[in-house]
Amino acid sequence: MNPEPTPLASPTRREFIKTTGTLAAASALAGIALPHVHAAGSDLVRVALVGCGGRGTGAAENAISTSSGPIKLVAMADVFPEKLNSSHDALKRQFSDKVEVPNDQKFLGFDAYKHAIDSLKKDDVVILTTPCAFRWVQFTYAVEKGVNVFMEKPLAPDAPSARRMFKLGEESVKKDMKVGVGLMVRHCKARQALLERIRAGEIGDITMMRAYRMAGPMVGFAPPNPGGMTDLMYQIQKFHSFIWASGGTFSDFYIHQIDECSWMKGSWPVEAQAIGGRHFRGEAIDQNFDVYNVEYTFDDGTKLFMYGRNQGGCNDEFASYAHGTKGMGVVSTAGHSPGKCRTYKGHKVVKKDLTWAFPQPEPNPYQTEWDDLIHAIRNNTPYNEVKRGTEASLVTSMGRKAAHTGQVITYEEMLKDDHEMSPNSDKFTATSAAPVLVGADGKYPVPMPGLRGRKEY
């Protein structure tokens, strides 16, 4: 197996991220003259938003902020009316002339995504930012209709869903759909520059990488259902708290650093072993661990150490590093944006050893990923990130499962795994039972390393 990430093919999304400027997007084929065939002669790109939470609203903001031609938000869909209305009102205040979503273009319910997609033409784009348990369901319909797509990471919480996404990705390529995936660091100018330097040998051969996402309690902490909604709706509302819906905090948040480190290495890990546990959840009844420590191994034996923690009063760090035979590279510093990428001649982050630093301020990768996608749509250049986004999701699930089961998990084992945590995501209605049920102790089932074989819960 040699699942190599696609270099430069693409890259907590945002509670209204403010952009830092607009750059002309450069795709791999930007220099090739191709016919301008967008939207049957029209320059207008129309956008539909499916999933109107903070990430969806932020993605819509970035889409509307592209400057390569006219663009408008024309439809919205969600299962929670208050989220849809709040998102619409916020976007309308900021972009009054670019948000035209009348009441009959606001759709509610589990089939609302179909109506939103049906409102688009082939060269328009739908934003899919619902919990990832619904990604394959909604992407299936988008592929059927042939519309362009932007979808958030992760693309799948388990292997059966990932296998569906691989197949759907192949179909979307055949249909020449332009598909972006919200791994925005691939579109970061600083990280792209760092990658070029690593490939040129500036830090030598990579011998080890380490990544940290350590902070206080996150949104993955969930209290008991307060009532007023079904347990299914509650779990969707608190999707970070449930592995079936999001892959949990591990998949939903740590995927970025696992992806960016694999990108720098030029391949995906082939094995993972890990430890983790729940110690400080208090009254929280979700399914997440407090701490994760994953040792990823690449084909050549190189290690990536991923450290995750959600505990108050502890040392916090949010960064990624690549160590080589000649020095080290800082892949990220204190978050995803800006990357503030740097190289050092040694293995310490000290000023006297600094050899290169990307000039600041740097472009916002949340915006550049949209600039790149819309550029591809307008110029009809190949653009599809589904395969790489699914690989990143599967590798992240591999590490999570290693921690949750206490087993060594290989990529091939993960790919063939048959444990689907939400097999009925395409059949849910407002009255459906939730994929996990509260136990007699008032809590949801949690991973039990060593006690349930290779089942996470």
Backbone torsions as a table, in degrees:
resi	resn	phi	psi	omega
1	MET	NA	133.9	177.3
2	ASN	-139.9	68.2	-176.1
3	PRO	-78.6	81.6	-175.2
4	GLU	-83.1	130.6	176.7
5	PRO	-61.8	146.3	178.1
6	THR	-76.1	113.3	-177.2
7	PRO	-66.3	130.1	173.5
8	LEU	60.1	15.9	-180.0
9	ALA	-72.1	-29.4	176.9
10	SER	-147.7	-125.3	120.8
11	PRO	-125.5	NA	NA
12	THR	NA	100.2	-179.8
13	ARG	-47.9	167.7	-122.5
14	ARG	-105.4	130.6	164.5
15	GLU	-95.4	83.5	-178.7
16	PHE	56.8	73.9	176.9
17	ILE	-73.3	131.7	177.5
18	LYS	-87.6	128.2	-176.0
19	THR	-74.6	155.2	-177.0
20	THR	-106.4	13.3	-179.9
21	GLY	132.5	161.9	-177.1
22	THR	-115.1	129.1	177.2
23	LEU	-115.1	153.0	173.5
24	ALA	-68.5	127.3	-177.6
25	ALA	-77.1	140.3	179.6
26	ALA	-120.4	112.5	177.0
27	SER	-91.4	172.8	-177.9
28	ALA	-63.0	-23.2	-178.4
29	LEU	-113.6	23.9	-173.7
30	ALA	-62.6	-26.1	-176.9
31	GLY	-86.6	-1.5	-177.7
32	ILE	-95.4	130.2	180.0
33	ALA	-76.0	119.1	178.6
34	LEU	-128.0	153.4	-178.8
35	PRO	-65.0	143.5	177.6
36	HIS	-87.3	104.9	-173.4
37	VAL	-120.6	14.2	-173.7
38	HIS	-62.6	135.4	167.8
39	ALA	50.1	44.5	175.0
40	ALA	50.0	42.6	176.3
41	GLY	96.1	-8.5	179.3
42	SER	-98.1	144.8	177.9
43	ASP	-86.3	-12.9	-174.4
44	LEU	-73.0	126.6	170.8
45	VAL	-102.9	125.0	180.0
46	ARG	-103.3	141.9	-172.5
47	VAL	-122.1	137.6	171.2
48	ALA	-118.2	136.9	-179.0
49	LEU	-108.8	121.1	176.5
50	VAL	-115.5	106.8	-174.4
51	GLY	106.3	96.4	-166.8
52	CYS	-105.0	28.1	174.3
53	GLY	-76.8	-162.0	-177.8
54	GLY	-61.7	-41.2	179.9
55	ARG	-67.6	-44.6	179.6
56	GLY	-63.6	-42.1	178.7
57	THR	-63.9	-41.3	177.6
58	GLY	-65.1	-39.9	178.1
59	ALA	-64.8	-40.8	177.8
60	ALA	-63.7	-38.5	177.7
61	GLU	-61.2	-45.5	179.5
62	ASN	-65.1	-38.5	177.9
63	ALA	-61.9	-48.2	-178.3
64	ILE	-66.2	-25.0	-177.5
65	SER	-81.8	-6.2	176.4
66	THR	-64.1	149.4	-171.5
67	SER	-120.0	14.7	-176.4
68	SER	-85.0	-2.1	179.2
69	GLY	163.4	176.5	-177.2
70	PRO	-64.7	140.4	-178.3
71	ILE	-151.5	140.6	-178.4
72	LYS	-143.5	144.9	170.6
73	LEU	-86.0	123.8	-171.9
74	VAL	-123.0	-11.4	-179.2
75	ALA	-153.3	151.1	179.7
76	MET	-142.1	148.3	-179.2
77	ALA	-145.7	143.5	177.0
78	ASP	-164.7	171.4	173.0
79	VAL	-99.3	-9.9	179.6
80	PHE	-114.3	112.0	-177.1
81	PRO	-61.8	-33.4	-178.9
82	GLU	-67.1	-34.5	176.8
83	LYS	-68.3	-44.1	179.9
84	LEU	-60.3	-48.1	-177.2
85	ASN	-66.5	-40.6	179.2
86	SER	-64.3	-43.2	178.8
87	SER	-63.3	-46.4	-179.4
88	HIS	-60.0	-46.4	-176.8
89	ASP	-64.0	-40.6	179.7
90	ALA	-65.4	-44.5	179.8
91	LEU	-67.7	-38.3	179.8
92	LYS	-64.5	-38.5	178.1
93	ARG	-64.4	-38.1	-175.8
94	GLN	-83.5	-33.2	-175.4
95	PHE	-131.8	64.8	-171.8
96	SER	-57.2	-36.6	-176.4
97	ASP	-90.1	-2.9	-178.3
98	LYS	-115.6	3.7	177.8
99	VAL	-119.2	107.7	179.1
100	GLU	-127.3	80.6	-177.0
101	VAL	-121.8	87.3	177.2
102	PRO	-66.0	166.9	-176.3
103	ASN	-57.3	-33.2	-178.9
104	ASP	-78.7	0.1	174.2
105	GLN	-111.4	13.6	173.0
106	LYS	-107.0	114.9	-170.9
107	PHE	-114.9	138.8	-178.1
108	LEU	-123.9	146.4	175.7
109	GLY	114.9	173.6	-176.6
110	PHE	-71.2	-18.3	176.0
111	ASP	-103.3	9.7	-176.9
112	ALA	-61.4	-30.7	-179.0
113	TYR	-60.4	-34.4	-179.6
114	LYS	-64.1	-43.7	-179.3
115	HIS	-65.3	-39.7	179.4
116	ALA	-64.4	-43.8	179.5
117	ILE	-67.3	-37.8	179.3
118	ASP	-62.7	-20.9	-179.4
119	SER	-79.6	-5.6	-175.3
120	LEU	-101.7	161.5	170.6
121	LYS	-101.7	171.3	-173.2
122	LYS	-55.1	-39.9	-174.7
123	ASP	-93.2	10.2	173.2
124	ASP	-86.3	-174.0	-176.2
125	VAL	-142.1	136.0	174.8
126	VAL	-106.0	138.7	177.0
127	ILE	-99.5	121.3	179.4
128	LEU	-110.3	102.8	-176.8
129	THR	-129.0	26.1	171.3
130	THR	-74.7	170.1	175.1
131	PRO	-53.3	147.4	-168.0
132	CYS	-68.7	-13.3	174.2
133	ALA	-60.0	-23.3	-179.2
134	PHE	-100.0	3.6	-174.1
135	ARG	-64.3	-48.4	-177.9
136	TRP	-66.5	-32.3	-179.7
137	VAL	-63.8	-50.7	-175.9
138	GLN	-76.0	-34.0	177.7
139	PHE	-67.7	-33.4	176.3
140	THR	-56.5	-44.6	-179.1
141	TYR	-69.8	-38.3	177.8
142	ALA	-62.6	-40.0	177.9
143	VAL	-65.7	-41.4	177.6
144	GLU	-58.0	-39.5	-178.5
145	LYS	-85.6	-16.8	177.5
146	GLY	75.8	20.9	179.7
147	VAL	-87.1	156.2	176.9
148	ASN	-71.5	155.7	-170.8
149	VAL	-138.9	139.5	159.9
150	PHE	-118.8	127.0	179.5
151	MET	-134.0	144.7	-178.1
152	GLU	-74.6	156.0	170.4
153	LYS	-84.1	164.0	-17.4
154	PRO	-69.4	162.7	-177.2
155	LEU	-90.3	-13.0	-180.0
156	ALA	-160.5	142.2	177.4
157	PRO	-91.6	-9.4	-176.6
158	ASP	-152.4	174.4	-174.0
159	ALA	-69.5	-43.6	178.8
160	PRO	-58.4	-39.6	176.6
161	SER	-66.3	-38.3	179.1
162	ALA	-64.0	-40.5	179.4
163	ARG	-62.9	-37.6	175.4
164	ARG	-63.0	-41.5	-178.5
165	MET	-66.2	-37.3	175.8
166	PHE	-58.4	-46.7	-178.9
167	LYS	-66.2	-42.9	178.3
168	LEU	-63.5	-36.6	177.3
169	GLY	-61.2	-41.6	177.9
170	GLU	-62.6	-41.0	178.8
171	GLU	-65.1	-39.1	-179.2
172	SER	-67.0	-32.6	175.5
173	VAL	-66.0	-44.0	179.6
174	LYS	-61.1	-31.8	179.5
175	LYS	-87.0	2.1	-179.7
176	ASP	59.4	33.2	174.4
177	MET	-73.4	144.9	173.4
178	LYS	-95.1	119.4	-173.7
179	VAL	-131.0	119.1	175.4
180	GLY	-104.3	148.6	178.2
181	VAL	-123.3	138.4	-171.3
182	GLY	-72.7	39.6	169.8
183	LEU	-96.1	73.7	-165.5
184	MET	-66.4	-18.6	-178.3
185	VAL	-63.7	-22.3	176.8
186	ARG	-65.7	-19.1	-179.8
187	HIS	-102.6	7.2	-179.3
188	CYS	-77.0	124.2	-178.5
189	LYS	-63.6	-36.6	179.9
190	ALA	-66.4	-43.8	-179.6
191	ARG	-70.2	-34.6	175.5
192	GLN	-62.3	-40.3	178.6
193	ALA	-67.3	-39.9	177.5
194	LEU	-62.9	-42.1	179.3
195	LEU	-59.3	-42.7	178.0
196	GLU	-59.7	-40.5	-179.8
197	ARG	-69.4	-37.9	177.4
198	ILE	-65.4	-42.3	179.4
199	ARG	-67.0	-27.8	177.5
200	ALA	-80.2	-3.4	175.7
201	GLY	93.1	13.6	-174.6
202	GLU	-61.1	-35.7	178.0
203	ILE	-107.1	9.5	-178.7
204	GLY	79.0	-162.8	177.9
205	ASP	-76.5	133.9	179.2
206	ILE	-67.7	127.6	-179.1
207	THR	-111.1	-20.5	-178.4
208	MET	-168.8	146.3	174.8
209	MET	-131.6	155.2	177.4
210	ARG	-144.4	145.2	-177.9
211	ALA	-139.8	145.2	-175.4
212	TYR	-132.4	132.2	169.1
213	ARG	-136.3	79.1	-173.6
214	MET	-121.0	120.0	-177.1
215	ALA	-154.2	-175.2	178.5
216	GLY	-74.8	-171.0	-179.9
217	PRO	-54.4	136.9	-177.0
218	MET	-112.1	-173.9	-178.2
219	VAL	-67.5	-9.2	179.2
220	GLY	-72.6	-7.4	176.1
221	PHE	-80.8	128.5	-177.3
222	ALA	-128.7	129.4	171.7
223	PRO	-80.6	174.0	175.9
224	PRO	-60.2	153.9	175.7
225	ASN	-56.4	118.2	-176.9
226	PRO	-73.1	-6.4	-177.2
227	GLY	95.3	171.4	-179.2
228	GLY	88.7	-3.7	176.4
229	MET	-152.5	157.1	177.3
230	THR	-68.3	163.8	-179.7
231	ASP	-67.1	-32.5	176.5
232	LEU	-62.0	-47.8	-179.6
233	MET	-64.6	-37.2	177.6
234	TYR	-62.7	-44.2	-178.9
235	GLN	-67.4	-34.1	175.1
236	ILE	-67.7	-41.2	178.4
237	GLN	-62.6	-37.0	-179.2
238	LYS	-105.2	44.8	-167.7
239	PHE	-59.6	-29.1	178.0
240	HIS	-63.1	-21.0	-174.8
241	SER	-84.5	-9.5	-172.2
242	PHE	-126.2	126.1	-173.8
243	ILE	-64.1	-37.5	-178.5
244	TRP	-61.8	-34.5	-173.6
245	ALA	-82.8	-36.0	-170.1
246	SER	-135.5	-8.5	-167.1
247	GLY	81.7	6.0	-179.2
248	GLY	73.5	-176.9	-179.0
249	THR	-62.9	-29.6	-179.9
250	PHE	-61.4	-56.4	-177.7
251	SER	-67.9	-39.0	-172.9
252	ASP	-72.5	-32.4	-176.1
253	PHE	-108.2	-40.7	-172.5
254	TYR	-77.6	-14.0	-177.3
255	ILE	-57.0	-33.4	-177.5
256	HIS	-61.3	-46.7	-176.5
257	GLN	-76.3	-32.6	173.3
258	ILE	-62.6	-40.5	179.7
259	ASP	-67.4	-47.6	-175.6
260	GLU	-67.9	-34.5	177.8
261	CYS	-70.2	-39.7	177.0
262	SER	-64.5	-35.8	176.4
263	TRP	-60.7	-46.9	179.7
264	MET	-64.6	-36.0	180.0
265	LYS	-72.9	-31.9	179.8
266	GLY	90.5	13.7	177.6
267	SER	-161.2	168.5	177.4
268	TRP	-97.2	148.6	172.9
269	PRO	-60.2	149.5	-179.1
270	VAL	-109.4	-3.5	-176.9
271	GLU	-158.8	152.0	176.6
272	ALA	-144.4	139.0	165.9
273	GLN	-131.3	151.7	-169.4
274	ALA	-159.5	162.6	169.8
275	ILE	-130.5	159.1	178.7
276	GLY	-177.2	167.1	179.7
277	GLY	-171.9	169.8	178.1
278	ARG	-111.7	121.0	-178.7
279	HIS	-133.2	-30.8	-170.5
280	PHE	-126.6	37.8	-177.8
281	ARG	-81.0	-15.4	-179.5
282	GLY	62.3	-127.3	-180.0
283	GLU	-90.3	3.4	179.5
284	ALA	-63.0	140.3	-176.7
285	ILE	-118.6	20.7	-178.9
286	ASP	-78.5	-172.7	-174.2
287	GLN	-107.4	5.1	-174.3
288	ASN	-84.5	156.2	168.1
289	PHE	-85.8	161.3	173.1
290	ASP	-80.8	-36.6	-174.7
291	VAL	-133.0	146.4	174.8
292	TYR	-137.2	137.5	172.9
293	ASN	-137.5	106.5	-173.6
294	VAL	-113.9	130.9	173.1
295	GLU	-104.0	106.0	175.3
296	TYR	-90.5	142.0	178.6
297	THR	-122.4	132.8	176.5
298	PHE	-92.6	170.1	-177.5
299	ASP	-53.1	-36.9	-176.7
300	ASP	-87.6	5.2	179.4
301	GLY	93.6	-10.4	177.2
302	THR	-60.5	144.4	-177.3
303	LYS	-109.6	144.9	166.3
304	LEU	-119.1	121.8	179.2
305	PHE	-102.9	118.1	-179.0
306	MET	-108.8	119.7	-178.6
307	TYR	-111.8	122.8	177.4
308	GLY	-126.8	140.9	178.2
309	ARG	-153.7	139.9	174.9
310	ASN	-129.6	80.0	-178.7
311	GLN	-143.4	135.6	177.5
312	GLY	-76.7	156.1	175.4
313	GLY	77.0	10.3	-178.8
314	CYS	-111.4	168.3	175.0
315	ASN	-63.7	130.7	179.5
316	ASP	-105.5	142.4	173.0
317	GLU	-153.8	143.2	-178.8
318	PHE	-140.8	89.4	-172.1
319	ALA	-163.4	163.8	176.0
320	SER	-138.0	144.5	-177.1
321	TYR	-137.3	144.6	174.3
322	ALA	-120.4	120.5	-179.5
323	HIS	-102.7	133.8	-179.4
324	GLY	-127.1	-179.8	-177.8
325	THR	-71.1	-16.7	-179.7
326	LYS	-113.4	-9.5	-176.4
327	GLY	164.4	-155.2	-177.2
328	MET	-141.8	158.3	175.4
329	GLY	-122.0	137.5	174.0
330	VAL	-92.4	114.2	-176.1
331	VAL	-85.2	-35.3	176.7
332	SER	-152.1	153.8	-177.6
333	THR	-138.5	118.8	173.2
334	ALA	56.4	37.4	176.8
335	GLY	129.1	-177.5	-178.0
336	HIS	-83.3	-32.6	-175.0
337	SER	-142.9	125.2	-2.1
338	PRO	-78.4	158.3	179.3
339	GLY	-73.2	-34.4	-176.1
340	LYS	50.0	50.6	-176.4
341	CYS	-69.2	142.4	-177.4
342	ARG	-148.5	162.2	171.2
343	THR	-127.6	151.7	-179.5
344	TYR	-133.8	149.3	-179.7
345	LYS	-78.5	-14.3	174.8
346	GLY	-118.6	-156.5	-177.6
347	HIS	-116.3	20.3	175.7
348	LYS	-120.2	144.9	177.2
349	VAL	-85.7	80.2	-179.9
350	VAL	-128.7	142.9	-172.3
351	LYS	-58.6	-38.8	-175.1
352	LYS	-66.2	-20.7	-179.8
353	ASP	-99.5	2.7	-178.4
354	LEU	-66.4	129.6	178.7
355	THR	-111.3	-24.4	-179.6
356	TRP	-162.3	145.7	174.5
357	ALA	-144.3	137.2	179.0
358	PHE	-68.7	134.6	-177.4
359	PRO	-60.2	141.6	177.7
360	GLN	-109.9	152.4	-4.7
361	PRO	-74.6	154.9	-179.9
362	GLU	-108.0	156.7	180.0
363	PRO	-62.3	149.0	-179.2
364	ASN	-77.3	117.4	-177.0
365	PRO	-66.0	-24.1	174.8
366	TYR	-62.4	-30.8	177.9
367	GLN	-86.6	-40.0	-176.6
368	THR	-65.6	-30.6	177.8
369	GLU	-65.2	-33.8	176.6
370	TRP	-76.0	-37.1	174.9
371	ASP	-58.1	-42.5	-178.9
372	ASP	-66.5	-43.1	-179.3
373	LEU	-65.1	-48.1	-178.5
374	ILE	-66.3	-34.8	175.1
375	HIS	-59.3	-44.0	-179.8
376	ALA	-65.4	-38.7	178.6
377	ILE	-64.9	-46.3	-176.9
378	ARG	-68.9	-30.4	-175.5
379	ASN	-105.7	3.0	178.3
380	ASN	53.7	48.2	175.1
381	THR	-102.5	147.6	-179.6
382	PRO	-56.6	134.9	-178.1
383	TYR	-161.9	105.6	-179.1
384	ASN	-153.7	117.1	-175.4
385	GLU	-109.3	14.8	-173.6
386	VAL	-66.6	-47.1	-177.1
387	LYS	-59.5	-50.1	-178.9
388	ARG	-66.0	-39.3	178.5
389	GLY	-64.4	-35.3	177.7
390	THR	-72.0	-39.3	176.1
391	GLU	-60.6	-44.5	179.0
392	ALA	-61.5	-40.2	179.2
393	SER	-65.3	-41.3	-178.5
394	LEU	-69.1	-41.5	177.6
395	VAL	-63.7	-38.9	177.2
396	THR	-65.1	-43.8	177.0
397	SER	-60.8	-33.7	178.5
398	MET	-60.9	-44.2	178.2
399	GLY	-68.7	-41.6	178.5
400	ARG	-61.5	-44.0	-178.4
401	LYS	-67.6	-34.9	176.5
402	ALA	-60.7	-39.7	177.8
403	ALA	-70.9	-40.8	-174.3
404	HIS	-76.0	-23.6	-179.1
405	THR	-105.7	-20.7	-175.2
406	GLY	77.6	15.2	-178.8
407	GLN	-109.1	156.5	168.6
408	VAL	-78.4	126.0	-176.8
409	ILE	-118.5	126.9	176.3
410	THR	-94.3	163.1	178.2
411	TYR	-60.4	-44.7	-177.9
412	GLU	-65.1	-39.1	176.9
413	GLU	-64.6	-41.2	-179.6
414	MET	-65.1	-41.9	-178.3
415	LEU	-62.3	-35.2	-177.0
416	LYS	-92.0	-3.7	-176.2
417	ASP	-57.4	141.5	-177.2
418	ASP	-108.0	8.6	-177.8
419	HIS	-83.9	100.1	176.8
420	GLU	-98.7	122.4	-171.7
421	MET	-83.4	-18.1	178.4
422	SER	-144.6	74.2	-174.4
423	PRO	-69.5	-11.0	-176.6
424	ASN	-111.1	25.2	-178.5
425	SER	-59.7	-26.3	179.7
426	ASP	-85.6	-2.3	-176.5
427	LYS	-118.5	2.4	-176.6
428	PHE	-62.2	142.9	168.3
429	THR	-129.2	177.4	-178.3
430	ALA	-62.9	-19.8	-177.5
431	THR	-107.5	7.5	-178.7
432	SER	-68.0	151.8	173.7
433	ALA	-71.9	150.5	178.6
434	ALA	-75.4	152.4	179.5
435	PRO	-63.6	-29.1	175.2
436	VAL	-124.8	146.1	-175.8
437	LEU	-117.4	148.6	177.5
438	VAL	-67.7	135.6	178.9
439	GLY	-82.3	-178.7	179.8
440	ALA	-62.6	-23.5	179.2
441	ASP	-84.8	2.2	179.7
442	GLY	82.1	9.4	-178.1
443	LYS	-121.2	160.2	177.5
444	TYR	-85.4	156.8	178.7
445	PRO	-62.0	140.7	-178.9
446	VAL	-121.3	157.1	176.7
447	PRO	-59.0	141.7	-178.7
448	MET	-128.8	85.1	-177.0
449	PRO	-52.4	130.3	176.3
450	GLY	84.7	-14.3	-173.6
451	LEU	-105.4	-17.7	-177.5
452	ARG	-124.2	27.0	178.9
453	GLY	61.0	-123.5	-178.3
454	ARG	-104.2	14.1	173.8
455	LYS	-90.0	135.7	-176.4
456	GLU	-76.2	-32.9	177.6
457	TYR	-160.4	NA	NA
